[in-house]
């Protein structure tokens, strides 16, 4: 209706959505393994099951899209993980039907309930373990190898292992994803790794551990060049600057225990900086018997 609503507004909750997801999963679970179902087929089947139950427009397509994204379906058919969830969904619907019909203890009279269905339903922990195993079997094994090219691109022929993925995230930029991951090393990406504490040697060694061949000279030159320019200009936050007339006085200020809270540091002969504010510096210096004056910028 065009009305703006907060992201977590109760108005956005759809109480029917959870049951619709369960009904869709249960329906797909009743199909022969590997059978693909279109949104039109699912809508027609659910409408036949419950003619008086209204299904909002686009809801079926949204549920199927969610299932595809989560790996519950592939190409419109349930995966092994999807079949595990479908059994849970069917059992949940059976229990809800029993409650609605007013039955007590005996679920045999509920429509669509198999006498052995509940015995096959796994506990929460067992379901999570089964899902993890099913998804691991469906996903390709992680790859811990990178093929570095002389044009500063690199290819991971598959899904990168977590450690390799973390390294590439810090040192490179992604050019493409798919069956293989293609990244590019750039001065900016290498500088980003240097910014978070990596040294040039660490970057080279880390990438080299995953490369079956010696790294190309172009990458080594890029890393060394980025390291050579990194930190040439350094920025430091200070709150006050002190000009001291002689080096002996400056050394005395740095050694004075009563001034340790000022965060004094000498950046040049006779030039001190402080992390404390100018006002605090003036007060502390006067408390030690000095007579400092304020200097305009």
Secondary structure in CASP SS format (residue, H / E / C, confidence):
PFRMAT SS
TARGET T0000
AUTHOR 0000-0000-0000
METHOD secondary structure of the structure
MODEL  1
X C 1.00
X C 1.00
X C 1.00
X C 1.00
X C 1.00
X C 1.00
X C 1.00
X C 1.00
X C 1.00
X H 1.00
X H 1.00
X H 1.00
X C 1.00
X C 1.00
X H 1.00
X H 1.00
X H 1.00
X H 1.00
X H 1.00
X H 1.00
X H 1.00
X H 1.00
X H 1.00
X H 1.00
X H 1.00
X H 1.00
X H 1.00
X H 1.00
X H 1.00
X H 1.00
X C 1.00
X C 1.00
X C 1.00
X C 1.00
X C 1.00
X C 1.00
X C 1.00
X C 1.00
X H 1.00
X H 1.00
X H 1.00
X H 1.00
X H 1.00
X H 1.00
X H 1.00
X H 1.00
X H 1.00
X H 1.00
X H 1.00
X C 1.00
X C 1.00
X C 1.00
X C 1.00
X C 1.00
X C 1.00
X C 1.00
X C 1.00
X C 1.00
X H 1.00
X H 1.00
X H 1.00
X H 1.00
X H 1.00
X H 1.00
X H 1.00
X H 1.00
X H 1.00
X H 1.00
X H 1.00
X C 1.00
X C 1.00
X C 1.00
X E 1.00
X E 1.00
X C 1.00
X C 1.00
X E 1.00
X E 1.00
X C 1.00
X H 1.00
X H 1.00
X H 1.00
X H 1.00
X H 1.00
X H 1.00
X H 1.00
X H 1.00
X H 1.00
X H 1.00
X H 1.00
X H 1.00
X H 1.00
X H 1.00
X H 1.00
X H 1.00
X H 1.00
X H 1.00
X H 1.00
X H 1.00
X H 1.00
X H 1.00
X C 1.00
X C 1.00
X C 1.00
X C 1.00
X C 1.00
X C 1.00
X C 1.00
X C 1.00
X C 1.00
X C 1.00
X C 1.00
X C 1.00
X C 1.00
X C 1.00
X C 1.00
X H 1.00
X H 1.00
X H 1.00
X H 1.00
X C 1.00
X C 1.00
X C 1.00
X H 1.00
X H 1.00
X H 1.00
X H 1.00
X H 1.00
X H 1.00
X H 1.00
X H 1.00
X H 1.00
X H 1.00
X H 1.00
X H 1.00
X H 1.00
X H 1.00
X H 1.00
X C 1.00
X C 1.00
X C 1.00
X C 1.00
X E 1.00
X C 1.00
X C 1.00
X C 1.00
X E 1.00
X E 1.00
X C 1.00
X C 1.00
X C 1.00
X C 1.00
X E 1.00
X E 1.00
X E 1.00
X E 1.00
X C 1.00
X C 1.00
X C 1.00
X E 1.00
X C 1.00
X H 1.00
X H 1.00
X H 1.00
X H 1.00
X H 1.00
X H 1.00
X H 1.00
X H 1.00
X H 1.00
X H 1.00
X C 1.00
X E 1.00
X E 1.00
X E 1.00
X E 1.00
X C 1.00
X C 1.00
X C 1.00
X C 1.00
X E 1.00
X E 1.00
X E 1.00
X E 1.00
X C 1.00
X C 1.00
X H 1.00
X H 1.00
X H 1.00
X H 1.00
X H 1.00
X H 1.00
X H 1.00
X H 1.00
X H 1.00
X C 1.00
X C 1.00
X C 1.00
X C 1.00
X H 1.00
X H 1.00
X H 1.00
X H 1.00
X H 1.00
X H 1.00
X H 1.00
X H 1.00
X H 1.00
X H 1.00
X H 1.00
X C 1.00
X C 1.00
X C 1.00
X C 1.00
X C 1.00
X C 1.00
X H 1.00
X H 1.00
X H 1.00
X H 1.00
X H 1.00
X H 1.00
X H 1.00
X H 1.00
X H 1.00
X H 1.00
X H 1.00
X H 1.00
X H 1.00
X C 1.00
X C 1.00
X C 1.00
X C 1.00
X C 1.00
X C 1.00
X C 1.00
X C 1.00
X C 1.00
X C 1.00
X E 1.00
X E 1.00
X E 1.00
X E 1.00
X C 1.00
X C 1.00
X C 1.00
X H 1.00
X H 1.00
X H 1.00
X H 1.00
X H 1.00
X H 1.00
X H 1.00
X H 1.00
X H 1.00
X C 1.00
X H 1.00
X H 1.00
X H 1.00
X H 1.00
X H 1.00
X H 1.00
X C 1.00
X C 1.00
X E 1.00
X E 1.00
X E 1.00
X E 1.00
X C 1.00
X C 1.00
X E 1.00
X E 1.00
X E 1.00
X E 1.00
X C 1.00
X C 1.00
X C 1.00
X H 1.00
X H 1.00
X H 1.00
X H 1.00
X H 1.00
X H 1.00
X H 1.00
X H 1.00
X H 1.00
X H 1.00
X C 1.00
X C 1.00
X C 1.00
X C 1.00
X C 1.00
X C 1.00
X C 1.00
X C 1.00
X C 1.00
X C 1.00
END
